[in-house]
Amino acid sequence: ASPSRPRSMRLSWVAMAEASGPISNAIKTKLTEALQPTSMRLVNQSSAHSGHFGHDGSAASDSGETHFKLEVVSTRFDKMPMIKRHQLIYSLLDEEIKAGVHALTMSTKTPTEAAR
């Protein structure tokens, strides 16, 4: 955590852990199968957003999996513009988004880009 951030922000970041639950497991499985990533990290950030996004009865809301940060490195992204990378991921995760995933922040890189 950065010392320049207010204490509450530091605690929120520490509370965010590698995602593990029914929605996050489905996300990781689908992306691994489709993208064969050299690295991937999915963080559940839902607890940091609990004050502004209420429970709506969706599967994602009920499991506390509504907001995610995704970092993925894959050769599948070679020569693919960022917008196409994001569109690919959204299409792969259509079912999870319809199940109530509210936000997905993405970093999508090729191995060459990640090495910079």
C-alpha positions as CSV (number, residue, x, y, z in Angstrom):
1,A,0.0,0.0,0.0
2,S,1.1,3.5,-0.8
3,P,1.9,5.7,2.3
4,S,0.5,8.7,0.4
5,R,-3.0,7.1,0.3
6,P,-5.4,7.7,3.2
7,R,-5.5,4.8,5.6
8,S,-9.0,3.7,4.5
9,M,-7.8,3.3,0.9
10,R,-4.8,1.2,2.0
11,L,-7.1,-1.1,4.0
12,S,-9.5,-1.5,1.1
13,W,-6.7,-2.6,-1.2
14,V,-5.3,-5.1,1.4
15,A,-8.8,-6.5,1.7
16,M,-9.0,-7.3,-2.0
17,A,-7.8,-10.8,-2.6
18,E,-7.3,-13.1,-5.5
19,A,-10.8,-13.9,-6.6
20,S,-12.3,-17.3,-5.7
21,G,-16.0,-18.1,-5.9
22,P,-18.4,-19.5,-8.4
23,I,-18.4,-16.4,-10.7
24,S,-14.6,-15.8,-10.5
25,N,-13.9,-19.5,-11.0
26,A,-16.1,-19.5,-14.2
27,I,-14.3,-16.4,-15.4
28,K,-10.8,-17.9,-14.9
29,T,-11.8,-21.2,-16.5
30,K,-13.3,-19.6,-19.6
31,L,-10.4,-17.2,-20.1
32,T,-7.8,-19.9,-19.5
33,E,-9.4,-22.2,-22.1
34,A,-9.9,-19.4,-24.7
35,L,-6.8,-17.3,-24.2
36,Q,-4.2,-19.8,-22.9
37,P,-2.6,-16.9,-21.0
38,T,1.0,-16.8,-20.0
39,S,-0.2,-15.0,-16.8
40,M,-3.6,-14.0,-15.4
41,R,-4.7,-12.4,-12.2
42,L,-8.3,-11.8,-11.3
43,V,-9.1,-9.7,-8.2
44,N,-12.5,-9.4,-6.6
45,Q,-13.0,-5.7,-5.8
46,S,-16.6,-6.1,-4.8
47,S,-16.1,-5.3,-1.1
48,A,-14.7,-1.8,-2.1
49,H,-18.0,-1.1,-3.9
50,S,-20.5,-2.4,-1.5
51,G,-21.8,1.1,-0.6
52,H,-22.9,2.1,-4.1
53,F,-24.0,-1.2,-5.6
54,G,-26.8,-3.0,-3.7
55,H,-27.8,-6.6,-3.8
56,D,-30.1,-7.1,-6.8
57,G,-30.8,-10.9,-6.4
58,S,-28.4,-11.8,-9.2
59,A,-26.0,-14.8,-8.9
60,A,-23.0,-12.4,-8.8
61,S,-24.6,-10.1,-6.2
62,D,-25.5,-13.1,-4.0
63,S,-22.0,-14.5,-4.1
64,G,-20.4,-11.1,-3.6
65,E,-18.8,-11.1,-7.0
66,T,-19.9,-8.0,-8.9
67,H,-16.6,-6.0,-9.4
68,F,-13.4,-7.4,-10.7
69,K,-9.9,-6.3,-11.8
70,L,-8.4,-8.6,-14.5
71,E,-4.8,-8.6,-15.7
72,V,-4.2,-11.0,-18.5
73,V,-1.2,-11.7,-20.8
74,S,-1.7,-13.8,-23.9
75,T,-0.3,-14.3,-27.3
76,R,-3.9,-14.3,-28.5
77,F,-3.7,-10.5,-28.3
78,D,-0.9,-10.2,-30.8
79,K,-1.8,-7.6,-33.5
80,M,-5.2,-7.1,-31.8
81,P,-6.2,-3.5,-30.8
82,M,-7.1,-3.0,-27.2
83,I,-10.8,-2.5,-28.1
84,K,-10.9,-5.9,-29.8
85,R,-9.1,-7.5,-26.8
86,H,-11.8,-6.1,-24.5
87,Q,-14.6,-7.1,-26.9
88,L,-13.2,-10.6,-27.0
89,I,-13.2,-10.9,-23.2
90,Y,-16.7,-9.4,-22.9
91,S,-18.0,-12.0,-25.4
92,L,-16.3,-14.8,-23.6
93,L,-17.8,-13.6,-20.3
94,D,-21.3,-12.8,-21.6
95,E,-22.9,-15.4,-19.2
96,E,-21.1,-14.0,-16.2
97,I,-22.0,-10.4,-17.1
98,K,-25.7,-11.4,-17.5
99,A,-25.4,-13.2,-14.1
100,G,-24.7,-9.8,-12.5
101,V,-21.0,-8.9,-12.9
102,H,-21.3,-5.1,-12.7
103,A,-17.8,-4.0,-13.5
104,L,-14.7,-5.5,-15.0
105,T,-11.5,-3.4,-15.2
106,M,-9.0,-5.0,-17.6
107,S,-5.4,-4.9,-18.4
108,T,-4.8,-6.9,-21.6
109,K,-1.2,-7.4,-22.9
110,T,0.8,-9.5,-25.2
111,P,3.9,-11.1,-23.6
112,T,6.1,-8.5,-25.4
113,E,4.0,-5.7,-24.0
114,A,4.1,-7.2,-20.5
115,A,7.9,-7.4,-20.7
116,R,8.3,-3.7,-21.2
